Amino acid sequence: MLGRLLHGRPHPGAPGAIGHARAYEVFSGLGFAGRRRRLYGQLVALSGVRPGEHVLDVGCGTGYLARMMAETVAPDGTVLGVDPSGPMIRYARDHTRLGGCTFSEGFAEDLDAPDGTFDVVVTSLAVHHIPEAKRAQAIKEMFRVLRPGGRVLIADYRPPSGRLARRLIGPLSGPVMRHNPVHLLEPLAREAGFGGLNSGDLRPFLHFVRGVKPAADERGRGVAGEAAG
């Protein structure tokens, strides 16, 4: 299966991590059918990122989205890409020539950053690689490292709806992507504390959720209101 080719030897702390960066880039180019930059440009726009902001890309892979984010936040903003796969991080570093765009090995469910560090957190095509039992904690970590008023954009693979397409994607990607429960992303974001949630689809196969970390006074009013009720 494609999954076995891309993943290689399982990572002890992240069994879904991709180990073959060059193969991933080749298959991404084929899978996006020449529309990768356009699709990721839509993700940049959906994130609402602005020049001068500080961005975290969780599960950054080879750094494709992180580099596009860095182009947008330049010259004074920064982008940090985090991924558990050493080969993906090395590839991202070797292919990035943008100031303020850096990469580090790390786990989504245990981010190595202080509270309130970033203005924007993004993650694309990464949540389905996180073990199911750790996904809620990963999104809570995204909430933690955002400043009050910061924004999150979570985009992941949306399984095809047609029976034929599901049969075709199955042998290539395996059950994780064929049955990827993207409908749970918004409830997980809500549980983590995000407000202002909205979601949608980007053709051909992405589902996204956007949210905002409430300002401290807004969270306080919510707690006070619940107590009064």
C-alpha positions as CSV (number, residue, x, y, z in Angstrom):
1,M,0.0,0.0,0.0
2,L,1.0,3.6,-0.5
3,G,0.9,4.1,3.3
4,R,3.6,1.5,3.9
5,L,5.8,3.0,1.2
6,L,5.5,6.5,2.7
7,H,5.8,5.6,6.4
8,G,8.7,3.2,6.3
9,R,9.9,2.0,9.6
10,P,7.3,3.0,12.3
11,H,8.3,5.8,14.6
12,P,8.3,4.6,18.2
13,G,6.4,7.6,19.5
14,A,4.4,8.4,16.4
15,P,3.4,5.3,14.4
16,G,1.6,7.4,11.8
17,A,4.6,9.6,11.0
18,I,5.9,9.6,7.4
19,G,9.5,8.5,7.0
20,H,10.2,9.0,3.3
21,A,10.1,12.7,2.5
22,R,11.0,12.4,-1.2
23,A,8.4,9.8,-1.9
24,Y,5.8,12.0,-0.1
25,E,6.7,14.9,-2.3
26,V,6.3,12.8,-5.4
27,F,3.0,11.4,-4.4
28,S,1.8,14.8,-3.3
29,G,2.5,16.2,-6.7
30,L,0.6,13.4,-8.4
31,G,-2.3,13.5,-5.9
32,F,-2.9,17.2,-6.2
33,A,-2.7,17.0,-10.0
34,G,-0.8,20.3,-10.3
35,R,-3.2,22.2,-7.9
36,R,-1.1,21.9,-4.7
37,R,0.0,25.5,-4.6
38,R,-3.5,26.8,-5.4
39,L,-5.1,24.6,-2.7
40,Y,-2.5,25.6,-0.1
41,G,-2.9,29.2,-1.1
42,Q,-6.6,28.8,-0.1
43,L,-5.5,27.4,3.3
44,V,-3.2,30.4,3.8
45,A,-6.2,32.7,3.0
46,L,-8.5,30.8,5.3
47,S,-6.1,31.1,8.2
48,G,-6.3,34.9,8.0
49,V,-2.6,35.1,8.6
50,R,-1.1,38.6,8.3
51,P,2.4,40.1,7.9
52,G,4.3,40.2,11.1
53,E,2.4,37.4,12.8
54,H,3.9,34.3,14.5
55,V,2.7,31.0,13.1
56,L,3.0,27.4,14.2
57,D,2.5,24.6,11.6
58,V,1.7,21.4,13.4
59,G,2.6,18.2,11.4
60,C,4.4,20.4,8.9
61,G,5.8,17.5,6.9
62,T,8.2,18.7,4.2
63,G,7.4,22.3,5.0
64,Y,5.3,23.2,1.9
65,L,2.5,25.1,3.8
66,A,5.0,26.6,6.3
67,R,7.0,28.1,3.4
68,M,3.8,29.7,2.0
69,M,2.9,31.0,5.4
70,A,6.4,32.5,5.7
71,E,6.0,34.3,2.5
72,T,2.8,35.9,3.9
73,V,4.1,36.9,7.3
74,A,7.4,38.3,5.9
75,P,9.5,40.3,6.6
76,D,8.9,40.6,10.4
77,G,6.8,37.5,11.1
78,T,8.0,33.9,11.9
79,V,6.8,30.4,11.1
80,L,7.8,27.3,13.1
81,G,7.1,23.9,11.6
82,V,6.9,20.9,13.9
83,D,6.8,17.2,12.9
84,P,7.7,14.0,14.7
85,S,9.5,12.6,11.6
86,G,13.2,13.4,11.4
87,P,13.4,12.8,7.7
88,M,10.6,15.2,7.0
89,I,12.2,17.9,9.2
90,R,15.6,17.5,7.5
91,Y,13.9,17.7,4.0
92,A,12.0,20.9,5.1
93,R,15.2,22.5,6.4
94,D,17.2,21.6,3.3
95,H,14.5,23.0,1.0
96,T,13.8,26.3,2.8
97,R,15.6,29.5,2.1
98,L,13.2,31.9,3.8
99,G,14.2,33.9,6.8
100,G,12.0,33.4,9.8
101,C,10.9,29.9,8.7
102,T,12.3,27.2,11.0
103,F,11.6,23.6,11.7
104,S,11.8,21.3,14.7
105,E,11.0,17.7,15.6
106,G,8.1,17.5,18.0
107,F,4.8,15.9,18.8
108,A,1.4,17.6,18.3
109,E,0.1,16.3,21.7
110,D,3.2,17.7,23.6
111,L,4.2,21.0,21.9
112,D,7.5,22.4,23.1
113,A,6.3,26.1,23.4
114,P,5.1,28.3,26.2
115,D,1.5,29.3,26.6
116,G,0.3,32.1,24.3
117,T,3.3,32.0,21.9
118,F,1.6,32.1,18.5
119,D,-0.9,34.3,16.7
120,V,-2.0,31.5,14.3
121,V,-1.8,27.7,14.5
122,V,-2.3,25.7,11.3
123,T,-2.3,22.0,10.6
124,S,-3.0,20.3,7.2
125,L,-3.3,16.6,6.3
126,A,-1.7,15.7,9.7
127,V,-4.5,14.9,12.2
128,H,-5.2,11.5,10.7
129,H,-1.5,10.6,11.3
130,I,-1.9,11.3,15.1
131,P,-3.0,8.2,17.1
132,E,-6.8,8.5,17.7
133,A,-6.4,8.5,21.5
134,K,-4.1,11.6,21.3
135,R,-6.0,13.8,18.9
136,A,-8.0,15.6,21.6
137,Q,-4.8,16.4,23.5
138,A,-3.2,17.6,20.3
139,I,-5.9,20.1,19.7
140,K,-5.8,21.2,23.3
141,E,-2.1,21.9,22.8
142,M,-2.9,24.0,19.8
143,F,-5.3,26.0,22.0
144,R,-2.7,26.4,24.8
145,V,0.1,27.8,22.6
146,L,-2.1,30.4,21.0
147,R,-2.4,33.9,22.4
148,P,-5.9,35.0,23.4
149,G,-7.6,36.1,20.2
150,G,-5.3,33.8,18.2
151,R,-6.7,31.7,15.3
152,V,-6.5,28.0,14.4
153,L,-7.0,26.3,11.1
154,I,-7.3,22.5,11.0
155,A,-7.5,20.9,7.6
156,D,-7.5,17.1,7.0
157,Y,-8.3,14.6,4.3
158,R,-12.0,14.2,3.6
159,P,-12.8,10.6,2.4
160,P,-14.6,10.3,-0.9
161,S,-18.3,9.8,-0.7
162,G,-18.7,7.6,-3.7
163,R,-18.5,3.8,-3.4
164,L,-16.1,3.4,-6.3
165,A,-13.8,6.1,-5.1
166,R,-13.7,4.6,-1.7
167,R,-12.8,1.2,-3.2
168,L,-10.0,2.8,-5.2
169,I,-8.5,4.9,-2.3
170,G,-8.6,1.9,0.1
171,P,-5.8,-0.2,-1.4
172,L,-3.6,2.9,-1.8
173,S,-4.1,4.6,1.6
174,G,-5.5,2.0,4.0
175,P,-8.4,2.3,6.4
176,V,-7.1,5.4,8.3
177,M,-7.7,7.7,5.4
178,R,-10.6,5.8,3.9
179,H,-12.6,6.2,7.1
180,N,-11.0,9.5,8.4
181,P,-13.6,10.9,10.8
182,V,-13.3,14.6,9.8
183,H,-16.8,15.3,11.3
184,L,-15.2,15.0,14.7
185,L,-12.7,17.9,14.2
186,E,-15.2,20.6,15.1
187,P,-16.4,18.9,18.3
188,L,-12.8,18.3,19.3
189,A,-12.0,22.0,18.7
190,R,-15.0,23.1,20.7
191,E,-14.0,20.8,23.5
192,A,-10.5,22.3,23.5
193,G,-12.0,25.7,24.1
194,F,-12.1,27.3,20.7
195,G,-15.0,29.6,19.8
196,G,-16.3,31.2,16.6
197,L,-16.1,27.8,14.9
198,N,-16.9,27.3,11.2
199,S,-16.1,24.5,8.8
200,G,-16.3,23.6,5.1
201,D,-14.7,21.7,2.3
202,L,-12.0,22.5,-0.2
203,R,-12.2,20.4,-3.3
204,P,-11.1,17.8,-4.1
205,F,-10.6,16.2,-0.7
206,L,-9.9,18.6,2.2
207,H,-12.2,19.5,5.1
208,F,-11.3,22.4,7.3
209,V,-12.3,23.8,10.7
210,R,-11.5,27.4,11.8
211,G,-11.7,28.8,15.3
212,V,-10.6,31.5,17.7
213,K,-9.1,31.3,21.1
214,P,-11.4,33.6,23.2
215,A,-9.8,36.6,24.9
216,A,-9.3,36.1,28.7
217,D,-12.1,38.4,29.6
218,E,-14.5,36.5,27.3
219,R,-13.6,33.2,28.9
220,G,-14.2,34.8,32.3
221,R,-17.6,36.1,31.3
222,G,-18.5,32.6,30.0
223,V,-17.5,31.0,33.3
224,A,-19.3,33.6,35.3
225,G,-22.5,33.2,33.2
226,E,-22.4,29.4,33.7
227,A,-22.0,29.9,37.5
228,A,-24.9,32.4,37.6
229,G,-27.1,30.0,35.7
